[in-house]
Amino acid sequence: MEALDLARWQFGITTVYHFILVPLTIGLAPLVAIMQTKWLRSGEEKWMKLAEFFGKILIINFALGVATGIVQEFQFGMNWSEYSRFVGDIFGAPLAFEALMAFFLESTFLGLWVFGKGRMSAKLNTLCIWMVAIGVNISAYFILCANSFMQHPVGAVYNEETGRAELDGVGGFLEVLTNNTAIAATSHTITAAFLVAGTLVAGIGTWWMVRSTKKNIAGQPEMWRSAARFGFVTILISAAGVGLTGHFQGQLMYEQQPMKMASAEAQCHNEEGAPLSILAIGDFTNDCENVTRIIDVPWVTSFMATNHFTGPESEVAGVEDVQAFYQEKYADQFGEDYDYRPNLVVTYYSFRAMIGPIIFPVILALAGLWFTRKEKIWDSSGWAKYALFAIPMPFIASSFGWIFTEMGRQPWVVAPNPTGVEDVLLLTDYGVSQTTSPAMVLTTLIGFTVLYAILGVVWFLLVRRYTLEGIDLTTEKAPAPDDENQPLSFVY
């Protein structure tokens, strides 16, 4: 394999692994903050115990997320040095702000929250976890601003002398931060993160509610019922948010990256009243003419893209028509026969793998709210197993959403856009380092894959261990919110 292929595999593997951790941190930090706030306002010990319990998982996830994220940034300067040379002036700015404003904010206050219990007031300690929650979401915003420039370049000018894209002053930086693609991506990512975290809380809460009921552990079924219902509500609100923000983001994609969305539907030609493909079969060898769509929902794709079901306003682009447009437009730069189509099978199926798994936590939430109504305790062993089964589903959906976003943009690393900066574009072929050998990339690819596999096992075992330990209500009691003189203890 060439260095380009190996570099793409390496970045893909590290990104997918890192993004398994990211949404849980983004979503769980605010949920833990809400739990501690409930304790602060009500004085109910269960909420402090739950905040400490899920705080352990947050800390584990945060630590491994930092470790895997550092590797990502190094790849920009090594495997993708030509990309960094081209857009480093723009791409580096939001990443620098993320490190200075968000990472130090979240890491500092996470330490204060953990080690400051008993050394500061309950209100100040609760403020610390809220600062962590704010920090992780600010971090997500700046990173998504950088990524959204790759999807929709704004705020830049092309310097013909240096062959680089350069930031168009302070105004350009503000354009990068207010990029409509970044706003859409941030809202969609954060609601998806709440779905991930809400499902984790609901799944563990349901499993422990049933387990503690079967074992007749005093006080625990009621506590875990509260956690589970908190998770159920989070799932339903965030799932609705994912749908709404996804609709808005999809419309932007049809406008800015028509090839990506046409490939997601395996739609070959421009079409009015285009149906939504549920299932397609055939030869997905980047030729959509060989693909047969066997289950369609009429007019839905046109509505998703244009808010019109039929008529001229409902027309959406097709793969072959966009391909012909690009071949004509960029014939002088890249040749008349360059293939601008992404991997069709990956784009088509990752789009469905992004949406499909969401139904499982939604079913859990609806069933859970029904079976725990009127102070009822849910004691079904079958549903307890289903709750555990539902936990990884939004993780899978988030990961495939990221795969769809990045693979659907190919073969561009900085995609051309009708509403973006005209000359700021870069093919992935030209973004890879010209001095890094395939052997070097292969060595690091193997090394990172093995290391990440080990870290993945460690992450799973730690989360499993603390989940199985649960909460012991018979030992140390949580302090009262107004008790400011508790001894320092590392309860995590």
N, C-alpha and C positions, 0 to 999 in steps of 0.2 A: 504494500500500500504506500501511496505517496504521503509526504508530510502533511499536505492539506487534509486528506482523509483521516489520518491519525489525529491531527489537531482537532478536527471536528468531533471525532469520537471522544477524545479526552475532555473537551469542553462540555459535550453533551452528558457524559457520565457524571462529571463533577457537579454540573448544574442541577441535574435531576436529583442527585443525592442531597445537595445543599437545599434544594427547594422542598424536600420532604420535611426538613426541620423548620424552615422559615415561616410558613403559614401558621404552624402551631404556636410559635413564639409570638407572632403578631396578634393572634386571636386570644391566646391564653392569658397574656399579661393583663389586658383589660378585664377579663373575667375574674381573675384572681383579685384584682383591685376592687371590683364590685363586691366580691364575697367579703373582703376585709371591711369595706365600707358598710355593708349590711351588719357586720358585727359591731362596728363603731357606733352605728345609729341605734341598733336594737339591743345590744348587750348579749345577744344569744351566742353562747359558746360554740355552737355547731358551725357557725359561719367562719369563726377564726380557725377552727380545726380544719375545715375544708380549704380555707385559703392557704394554710400551711401545707396540707397534703398536696394540692395541685401546684403549690409553689415549688415543691421538690421536683416535679416533672418539668416545670418551667425552667428551673436552674440547669438541669441536665441538658435540656434542649438548647438553651441559650449558649452553653459552653461549647457543645459540639457544633452549633451553627456558626459560631465565631471561627472555630478552627477550620471548618470546611470553606468558609467564605474568603479567608485569606488566600487560599490556593487559587480561587477564581481570578482575583485581581492580578496575581503574578502571571497568569497565562496571557493577559493582554500585552504585557511587555516582552514576553518570550515567544510563545507560539504565534501570536497575532501582532507582531511588532509593526507590520505595515499598516494594519488597521489603526493601531495606536498612533502611528505617525500621521495618518490622514485625519483622524477626528479627535486626537488627544486634547487639543485646545478646548473643545466643547465637552467631550465625554468626561474629562478629568474634573471639571468644575463641580458638577453635582456630587460626584463621588467624594471630593474633598470636603464639601459641606456635610455630607453624610457622616464622614469620620469625625469631623470637628464638632458638629452640632448634635448629632443623634447618637453615635456609638458611645462617646464619652458620657453623654447624658444617661443613657440606659444602663451602662455598665457601672457607673459611679453610684447611681441611686439603687441599683440592684444590691450592691454591696451594703449600702446604708440600710436598706430594708431588711436584709438577712441579719447582719451583725448589730444593728441598732435597736433590735427589740429589747425593751427593758432599759435602754440607755437614752431613749428619747420618748416624747409623749406619744400616745396612741394616734393622735391626729397627725403628728409629724411623720410617724412611721407609715401611716396610710397614705400621706402625701407622697412619700418616697416610691411606693409601688405604683401610684398614679403617674409619677414622672417616668418610671420605667415603661409603662403602657404608652405614654405619649412619645417617648423616645423611639420605641421600636416601630411605631407607625410613621414617625417623621423619617426614620431610616428607610422604610419601605418607599416613601414618597420620593426621596432623592434618588434612590437606585432606579426606580421606575421612570423618573425623568430622564436619566441617562439612557435607559433601554428604549424609551419612547422616541428618543432622537433617532435611533436606528430604524424605527418603524416609520417615523414621520419627521424628517429633518427640518428644523426651524431655527431661527435666531443665528444663522451662520452665513458666511460669505465664502466663496471659493477663490483662493489665491492662486492665480494661474502661474505665477513665478515659482512658488514653492510646491504647487500641486497638492495643497492641503486645504481642508475646511477649517476656517477660523471663526472664533466667536465674534459676533457683530456688536462688540462693546457691552456696556451694562444693559442696554435695551435688549440685546440678543440673549443675554443670560436670563433676563426676565421672560423672554419668549420661550426659552427652554423650560423654565419652571412652570409656565402657564400653558404649555402645549396641551391642546385638547386631548391628544392621544394619551398623555401622561395622566391627566385628570380622570379619563375613562378607565385606564388601566389600574390606577390606584384604587378607585372606588370598587372595581370588580375584584381586585386582589384582596382588599381588606375584608369585604363581605365574604369572600371565599374562605379567608383565614378564620373568621368568626364561625363559619360552618364547620371547619376542621376542629377548632377548639371546642365548640358546643357539642359536637358529636363525641369527642373524647370524654367530656364531663358527663354527658348523658349516658354513654355506654358504660363507663366505670360506675357511675351512680346507680344505674339499673342493676348491674351485675352484683354490686355489693348490697343493694337493697334486698334482692332475692336471697343472696347468700346469708346475710345476717338474720333474715327472717327464718330461713330453714334451720339455722344454728341457734336461734332464739337468743341473740346477743342484745342485751338490754340497751335501749336508746338508739341503736344504730340504724334500724330500718327507717325510723322517722328522719334521721339526719341525712341518710343517703337518698331518701325520697325527695328531700328539699334540693339536693344537688342534682338529681336526675331531672326534676321538673324545671330547674334553672337551665339545664342543658337543652331540654325539649323546646322551651320558649326561644332560646338562642338559635336553635336549628331552624325553626320556622321563620323567624324574622330574617336571619341571614340568607336562607334559601330564597326567600322573596327578593332580597336585595341582590343576590347573585343573578337571578333572572332579569331583573330590571336593568342592572348595570351591564349585564352581558348583551342585552338587546341594544343598548346605546353604543357599546363598544363595537358590536357587530356592524352597526350602521356606519360607524367611522371606518371600519376595515373595508367595507364595500366601496366607500368613497376613496380611501387612501391606498389600499392594497387590493384591488379587484381580483388579481390572480390568486391570492391566498383564499379568498372566500369562494371563488369559483371552483378551486381545487377541493375545498372542503365539502362541496356538494357534488363533485365529479360532473359538473355541468359544462358541456363542451362549447355551447354557443350562446350568444346573447338571447335572452328569452323574456317575454312578458308573462306575468302570472306564474313565475317559476315555482315549482313544487319543492318541498323539503324532502330530501332523500333520507329514509330511515335505514334502508339496507340496499347494498349494491354488491354485485358479484362480477367476476370477469378478470381480465388480464390488466392489472394496475401497473403497466410498464410505462408510465408517463404518457400514455395515449388514452385519453378518456373515451375515444370512440370504441374501444374494446370493453368498456365497462357497461354492464346492464343494471339499471336501477330497478329493483323488483318491488320495493315498497316505497311509495311516495305519499306525502300529504299535500294536496293541491294548494297552490298559491302562498304557502307559508314562507318560503324563502324570499319571495318578492316583498311580502309584508315586513319581514325581519329587516330587509335592506332599505326599503323605501317608505314604509308605512302605507303602501298601496297594494291591494290584492291583485288587481287587474288593470289593464289600460297601458298607454305609453309610459306613464310615470312609474309603472311597476317593473320596467325592464332592468335586468341585472346582467352583468357581463359573464361571458363564457371563457373557458380556458383557451380555446384555440383562437378566439378573437383577440384576447389580450396578448397572446403569444405573437400573433401577426402584427399587432400594434407596436410591441416592443422591438421586434425584428426590423421593422421599418424605421422606427425612431432612432435606434442605436446601431444601425448598420455600419456607420462610419467608425464608431468606437470599438465595437466588439464583433463585427462581422455579420453578414446577413443570415447565417445559419445558427446563431447562438441559441441555446435552449433556455428559456426563462421560466420554465415550469418547475415547481417544486416536486419533491417525491410525492406522487399522487396517493399511494396507499397509506403512507404515514399521515399526510394531511387529512385525508378523508376519515380514517379510523380514529386518529387522535382527537378529532373534533367530537366524535360520538362517545369516545371514552372519557372525554371531559364532562359531558352532560349526563350520560346514563347513570353512573354510580350515585348521583345525588339523590335518586329516588329512595335509596335504602335508609339513610338517616331521616328523611322526611317521614317514611312509614313508621320508623321507631318513635319519632316525636309525636305523631298523631295517635298511635296506639298507646304510648306512654301517658299522654295527657288524659286519655279516656280511662285507662285502668288505674290511674292514681287520683282521679277526681274525688272530691268530698272526703279528703284525708285518708283515702284507701291506700293500702300497702300492696304493691305488686309482688307476687310471689311465684310467678311462672318460670320454671327452669328453662323452658323452650325459648321464651322471650329474653331471658338472661344471656343465653348463647347467641341469640340473634343480635343483641346489643353489642357483644364483643365483635361479631362479624361486621357490624355496621361501622365500627371505629375506623378501619383503614380506607373505607370507601371515599370519603372526601379527600384524603391524602392522594389516592389514585387519581381522582378527578383533577385536583390541582396540578399534579405532575404532568398529566397529559395536556392540560391547558397550556402549560409552559412549553411543552414539546410542540404543540400546534402553533403557538405564537412564533417560536423561533424557526421551526422547520418550514412553516408556511411562507415565511419571508424569503426563503432561498429562491434563486441563487444569489440574493443580495445580502450583504452584511449591513449596508446602509441602503434602504430601499428608496427608489424614486417615488415621488408622490405628486399627484396633480395639484395639491395645495401646499406642498413643501417647497424648499429651496431647489430651484431647477437643476443646478450643476452639482449639488452635493449628493453623490451616490457612489457606491463602491460594491463591486462584485466580491463575493466571498473568495473567489479564486485569487484576487489581488490583495486580500487582507492578511494572508498567512505570511509568516516570516520567510524571507528568502535565503537565510543563512542556517536555519535550524534543519538538521538532517532527519530523515525518517527514523533512523536508529535512536536518536536522542528523544524524539517525541514518543516512540514506542516504549522506551525504557521508563519514562515518567508516566506514561499511560498505565503500564503494568503496575508500577509502584503505587500510584494513586488509587488504582482500582482495588488492589490488595489492602492498602491502608484503610480505605473507606469501607471495605467489607468488614474489616476488624472493628472499626469504629461503629459501624451499623449494629454489629452483634453486641458490643458494649452498651450502646444506647438502648437496645431492646431489653437486654438483661437488667439494666438499671431501672428502666421504667417498669418492667414486669415485677422486679423485686419490691419496689416501693408501692406498687399497686396491690400486690398480694399482702403486704404488711398492713395496709389499710390505716385505720385510725383507732387508737386505743383510748377509749373514754374513761378508763379506770385509773390511768396514771396521771401524768401532769395535767393540771387544769389550765385552760387558757386564761390569761389575766383579764380582769374587767377593764373596759375601755377607759375608766377614770383612774386606774391604778398606775401611777407613773414610776413606781419604785421596784419593778420586777428585776431580778438578777439577770445578767446577760447570759444567754444560752443559744447555742447553735442548734436549733431544732430541726434543721433540714438535713 
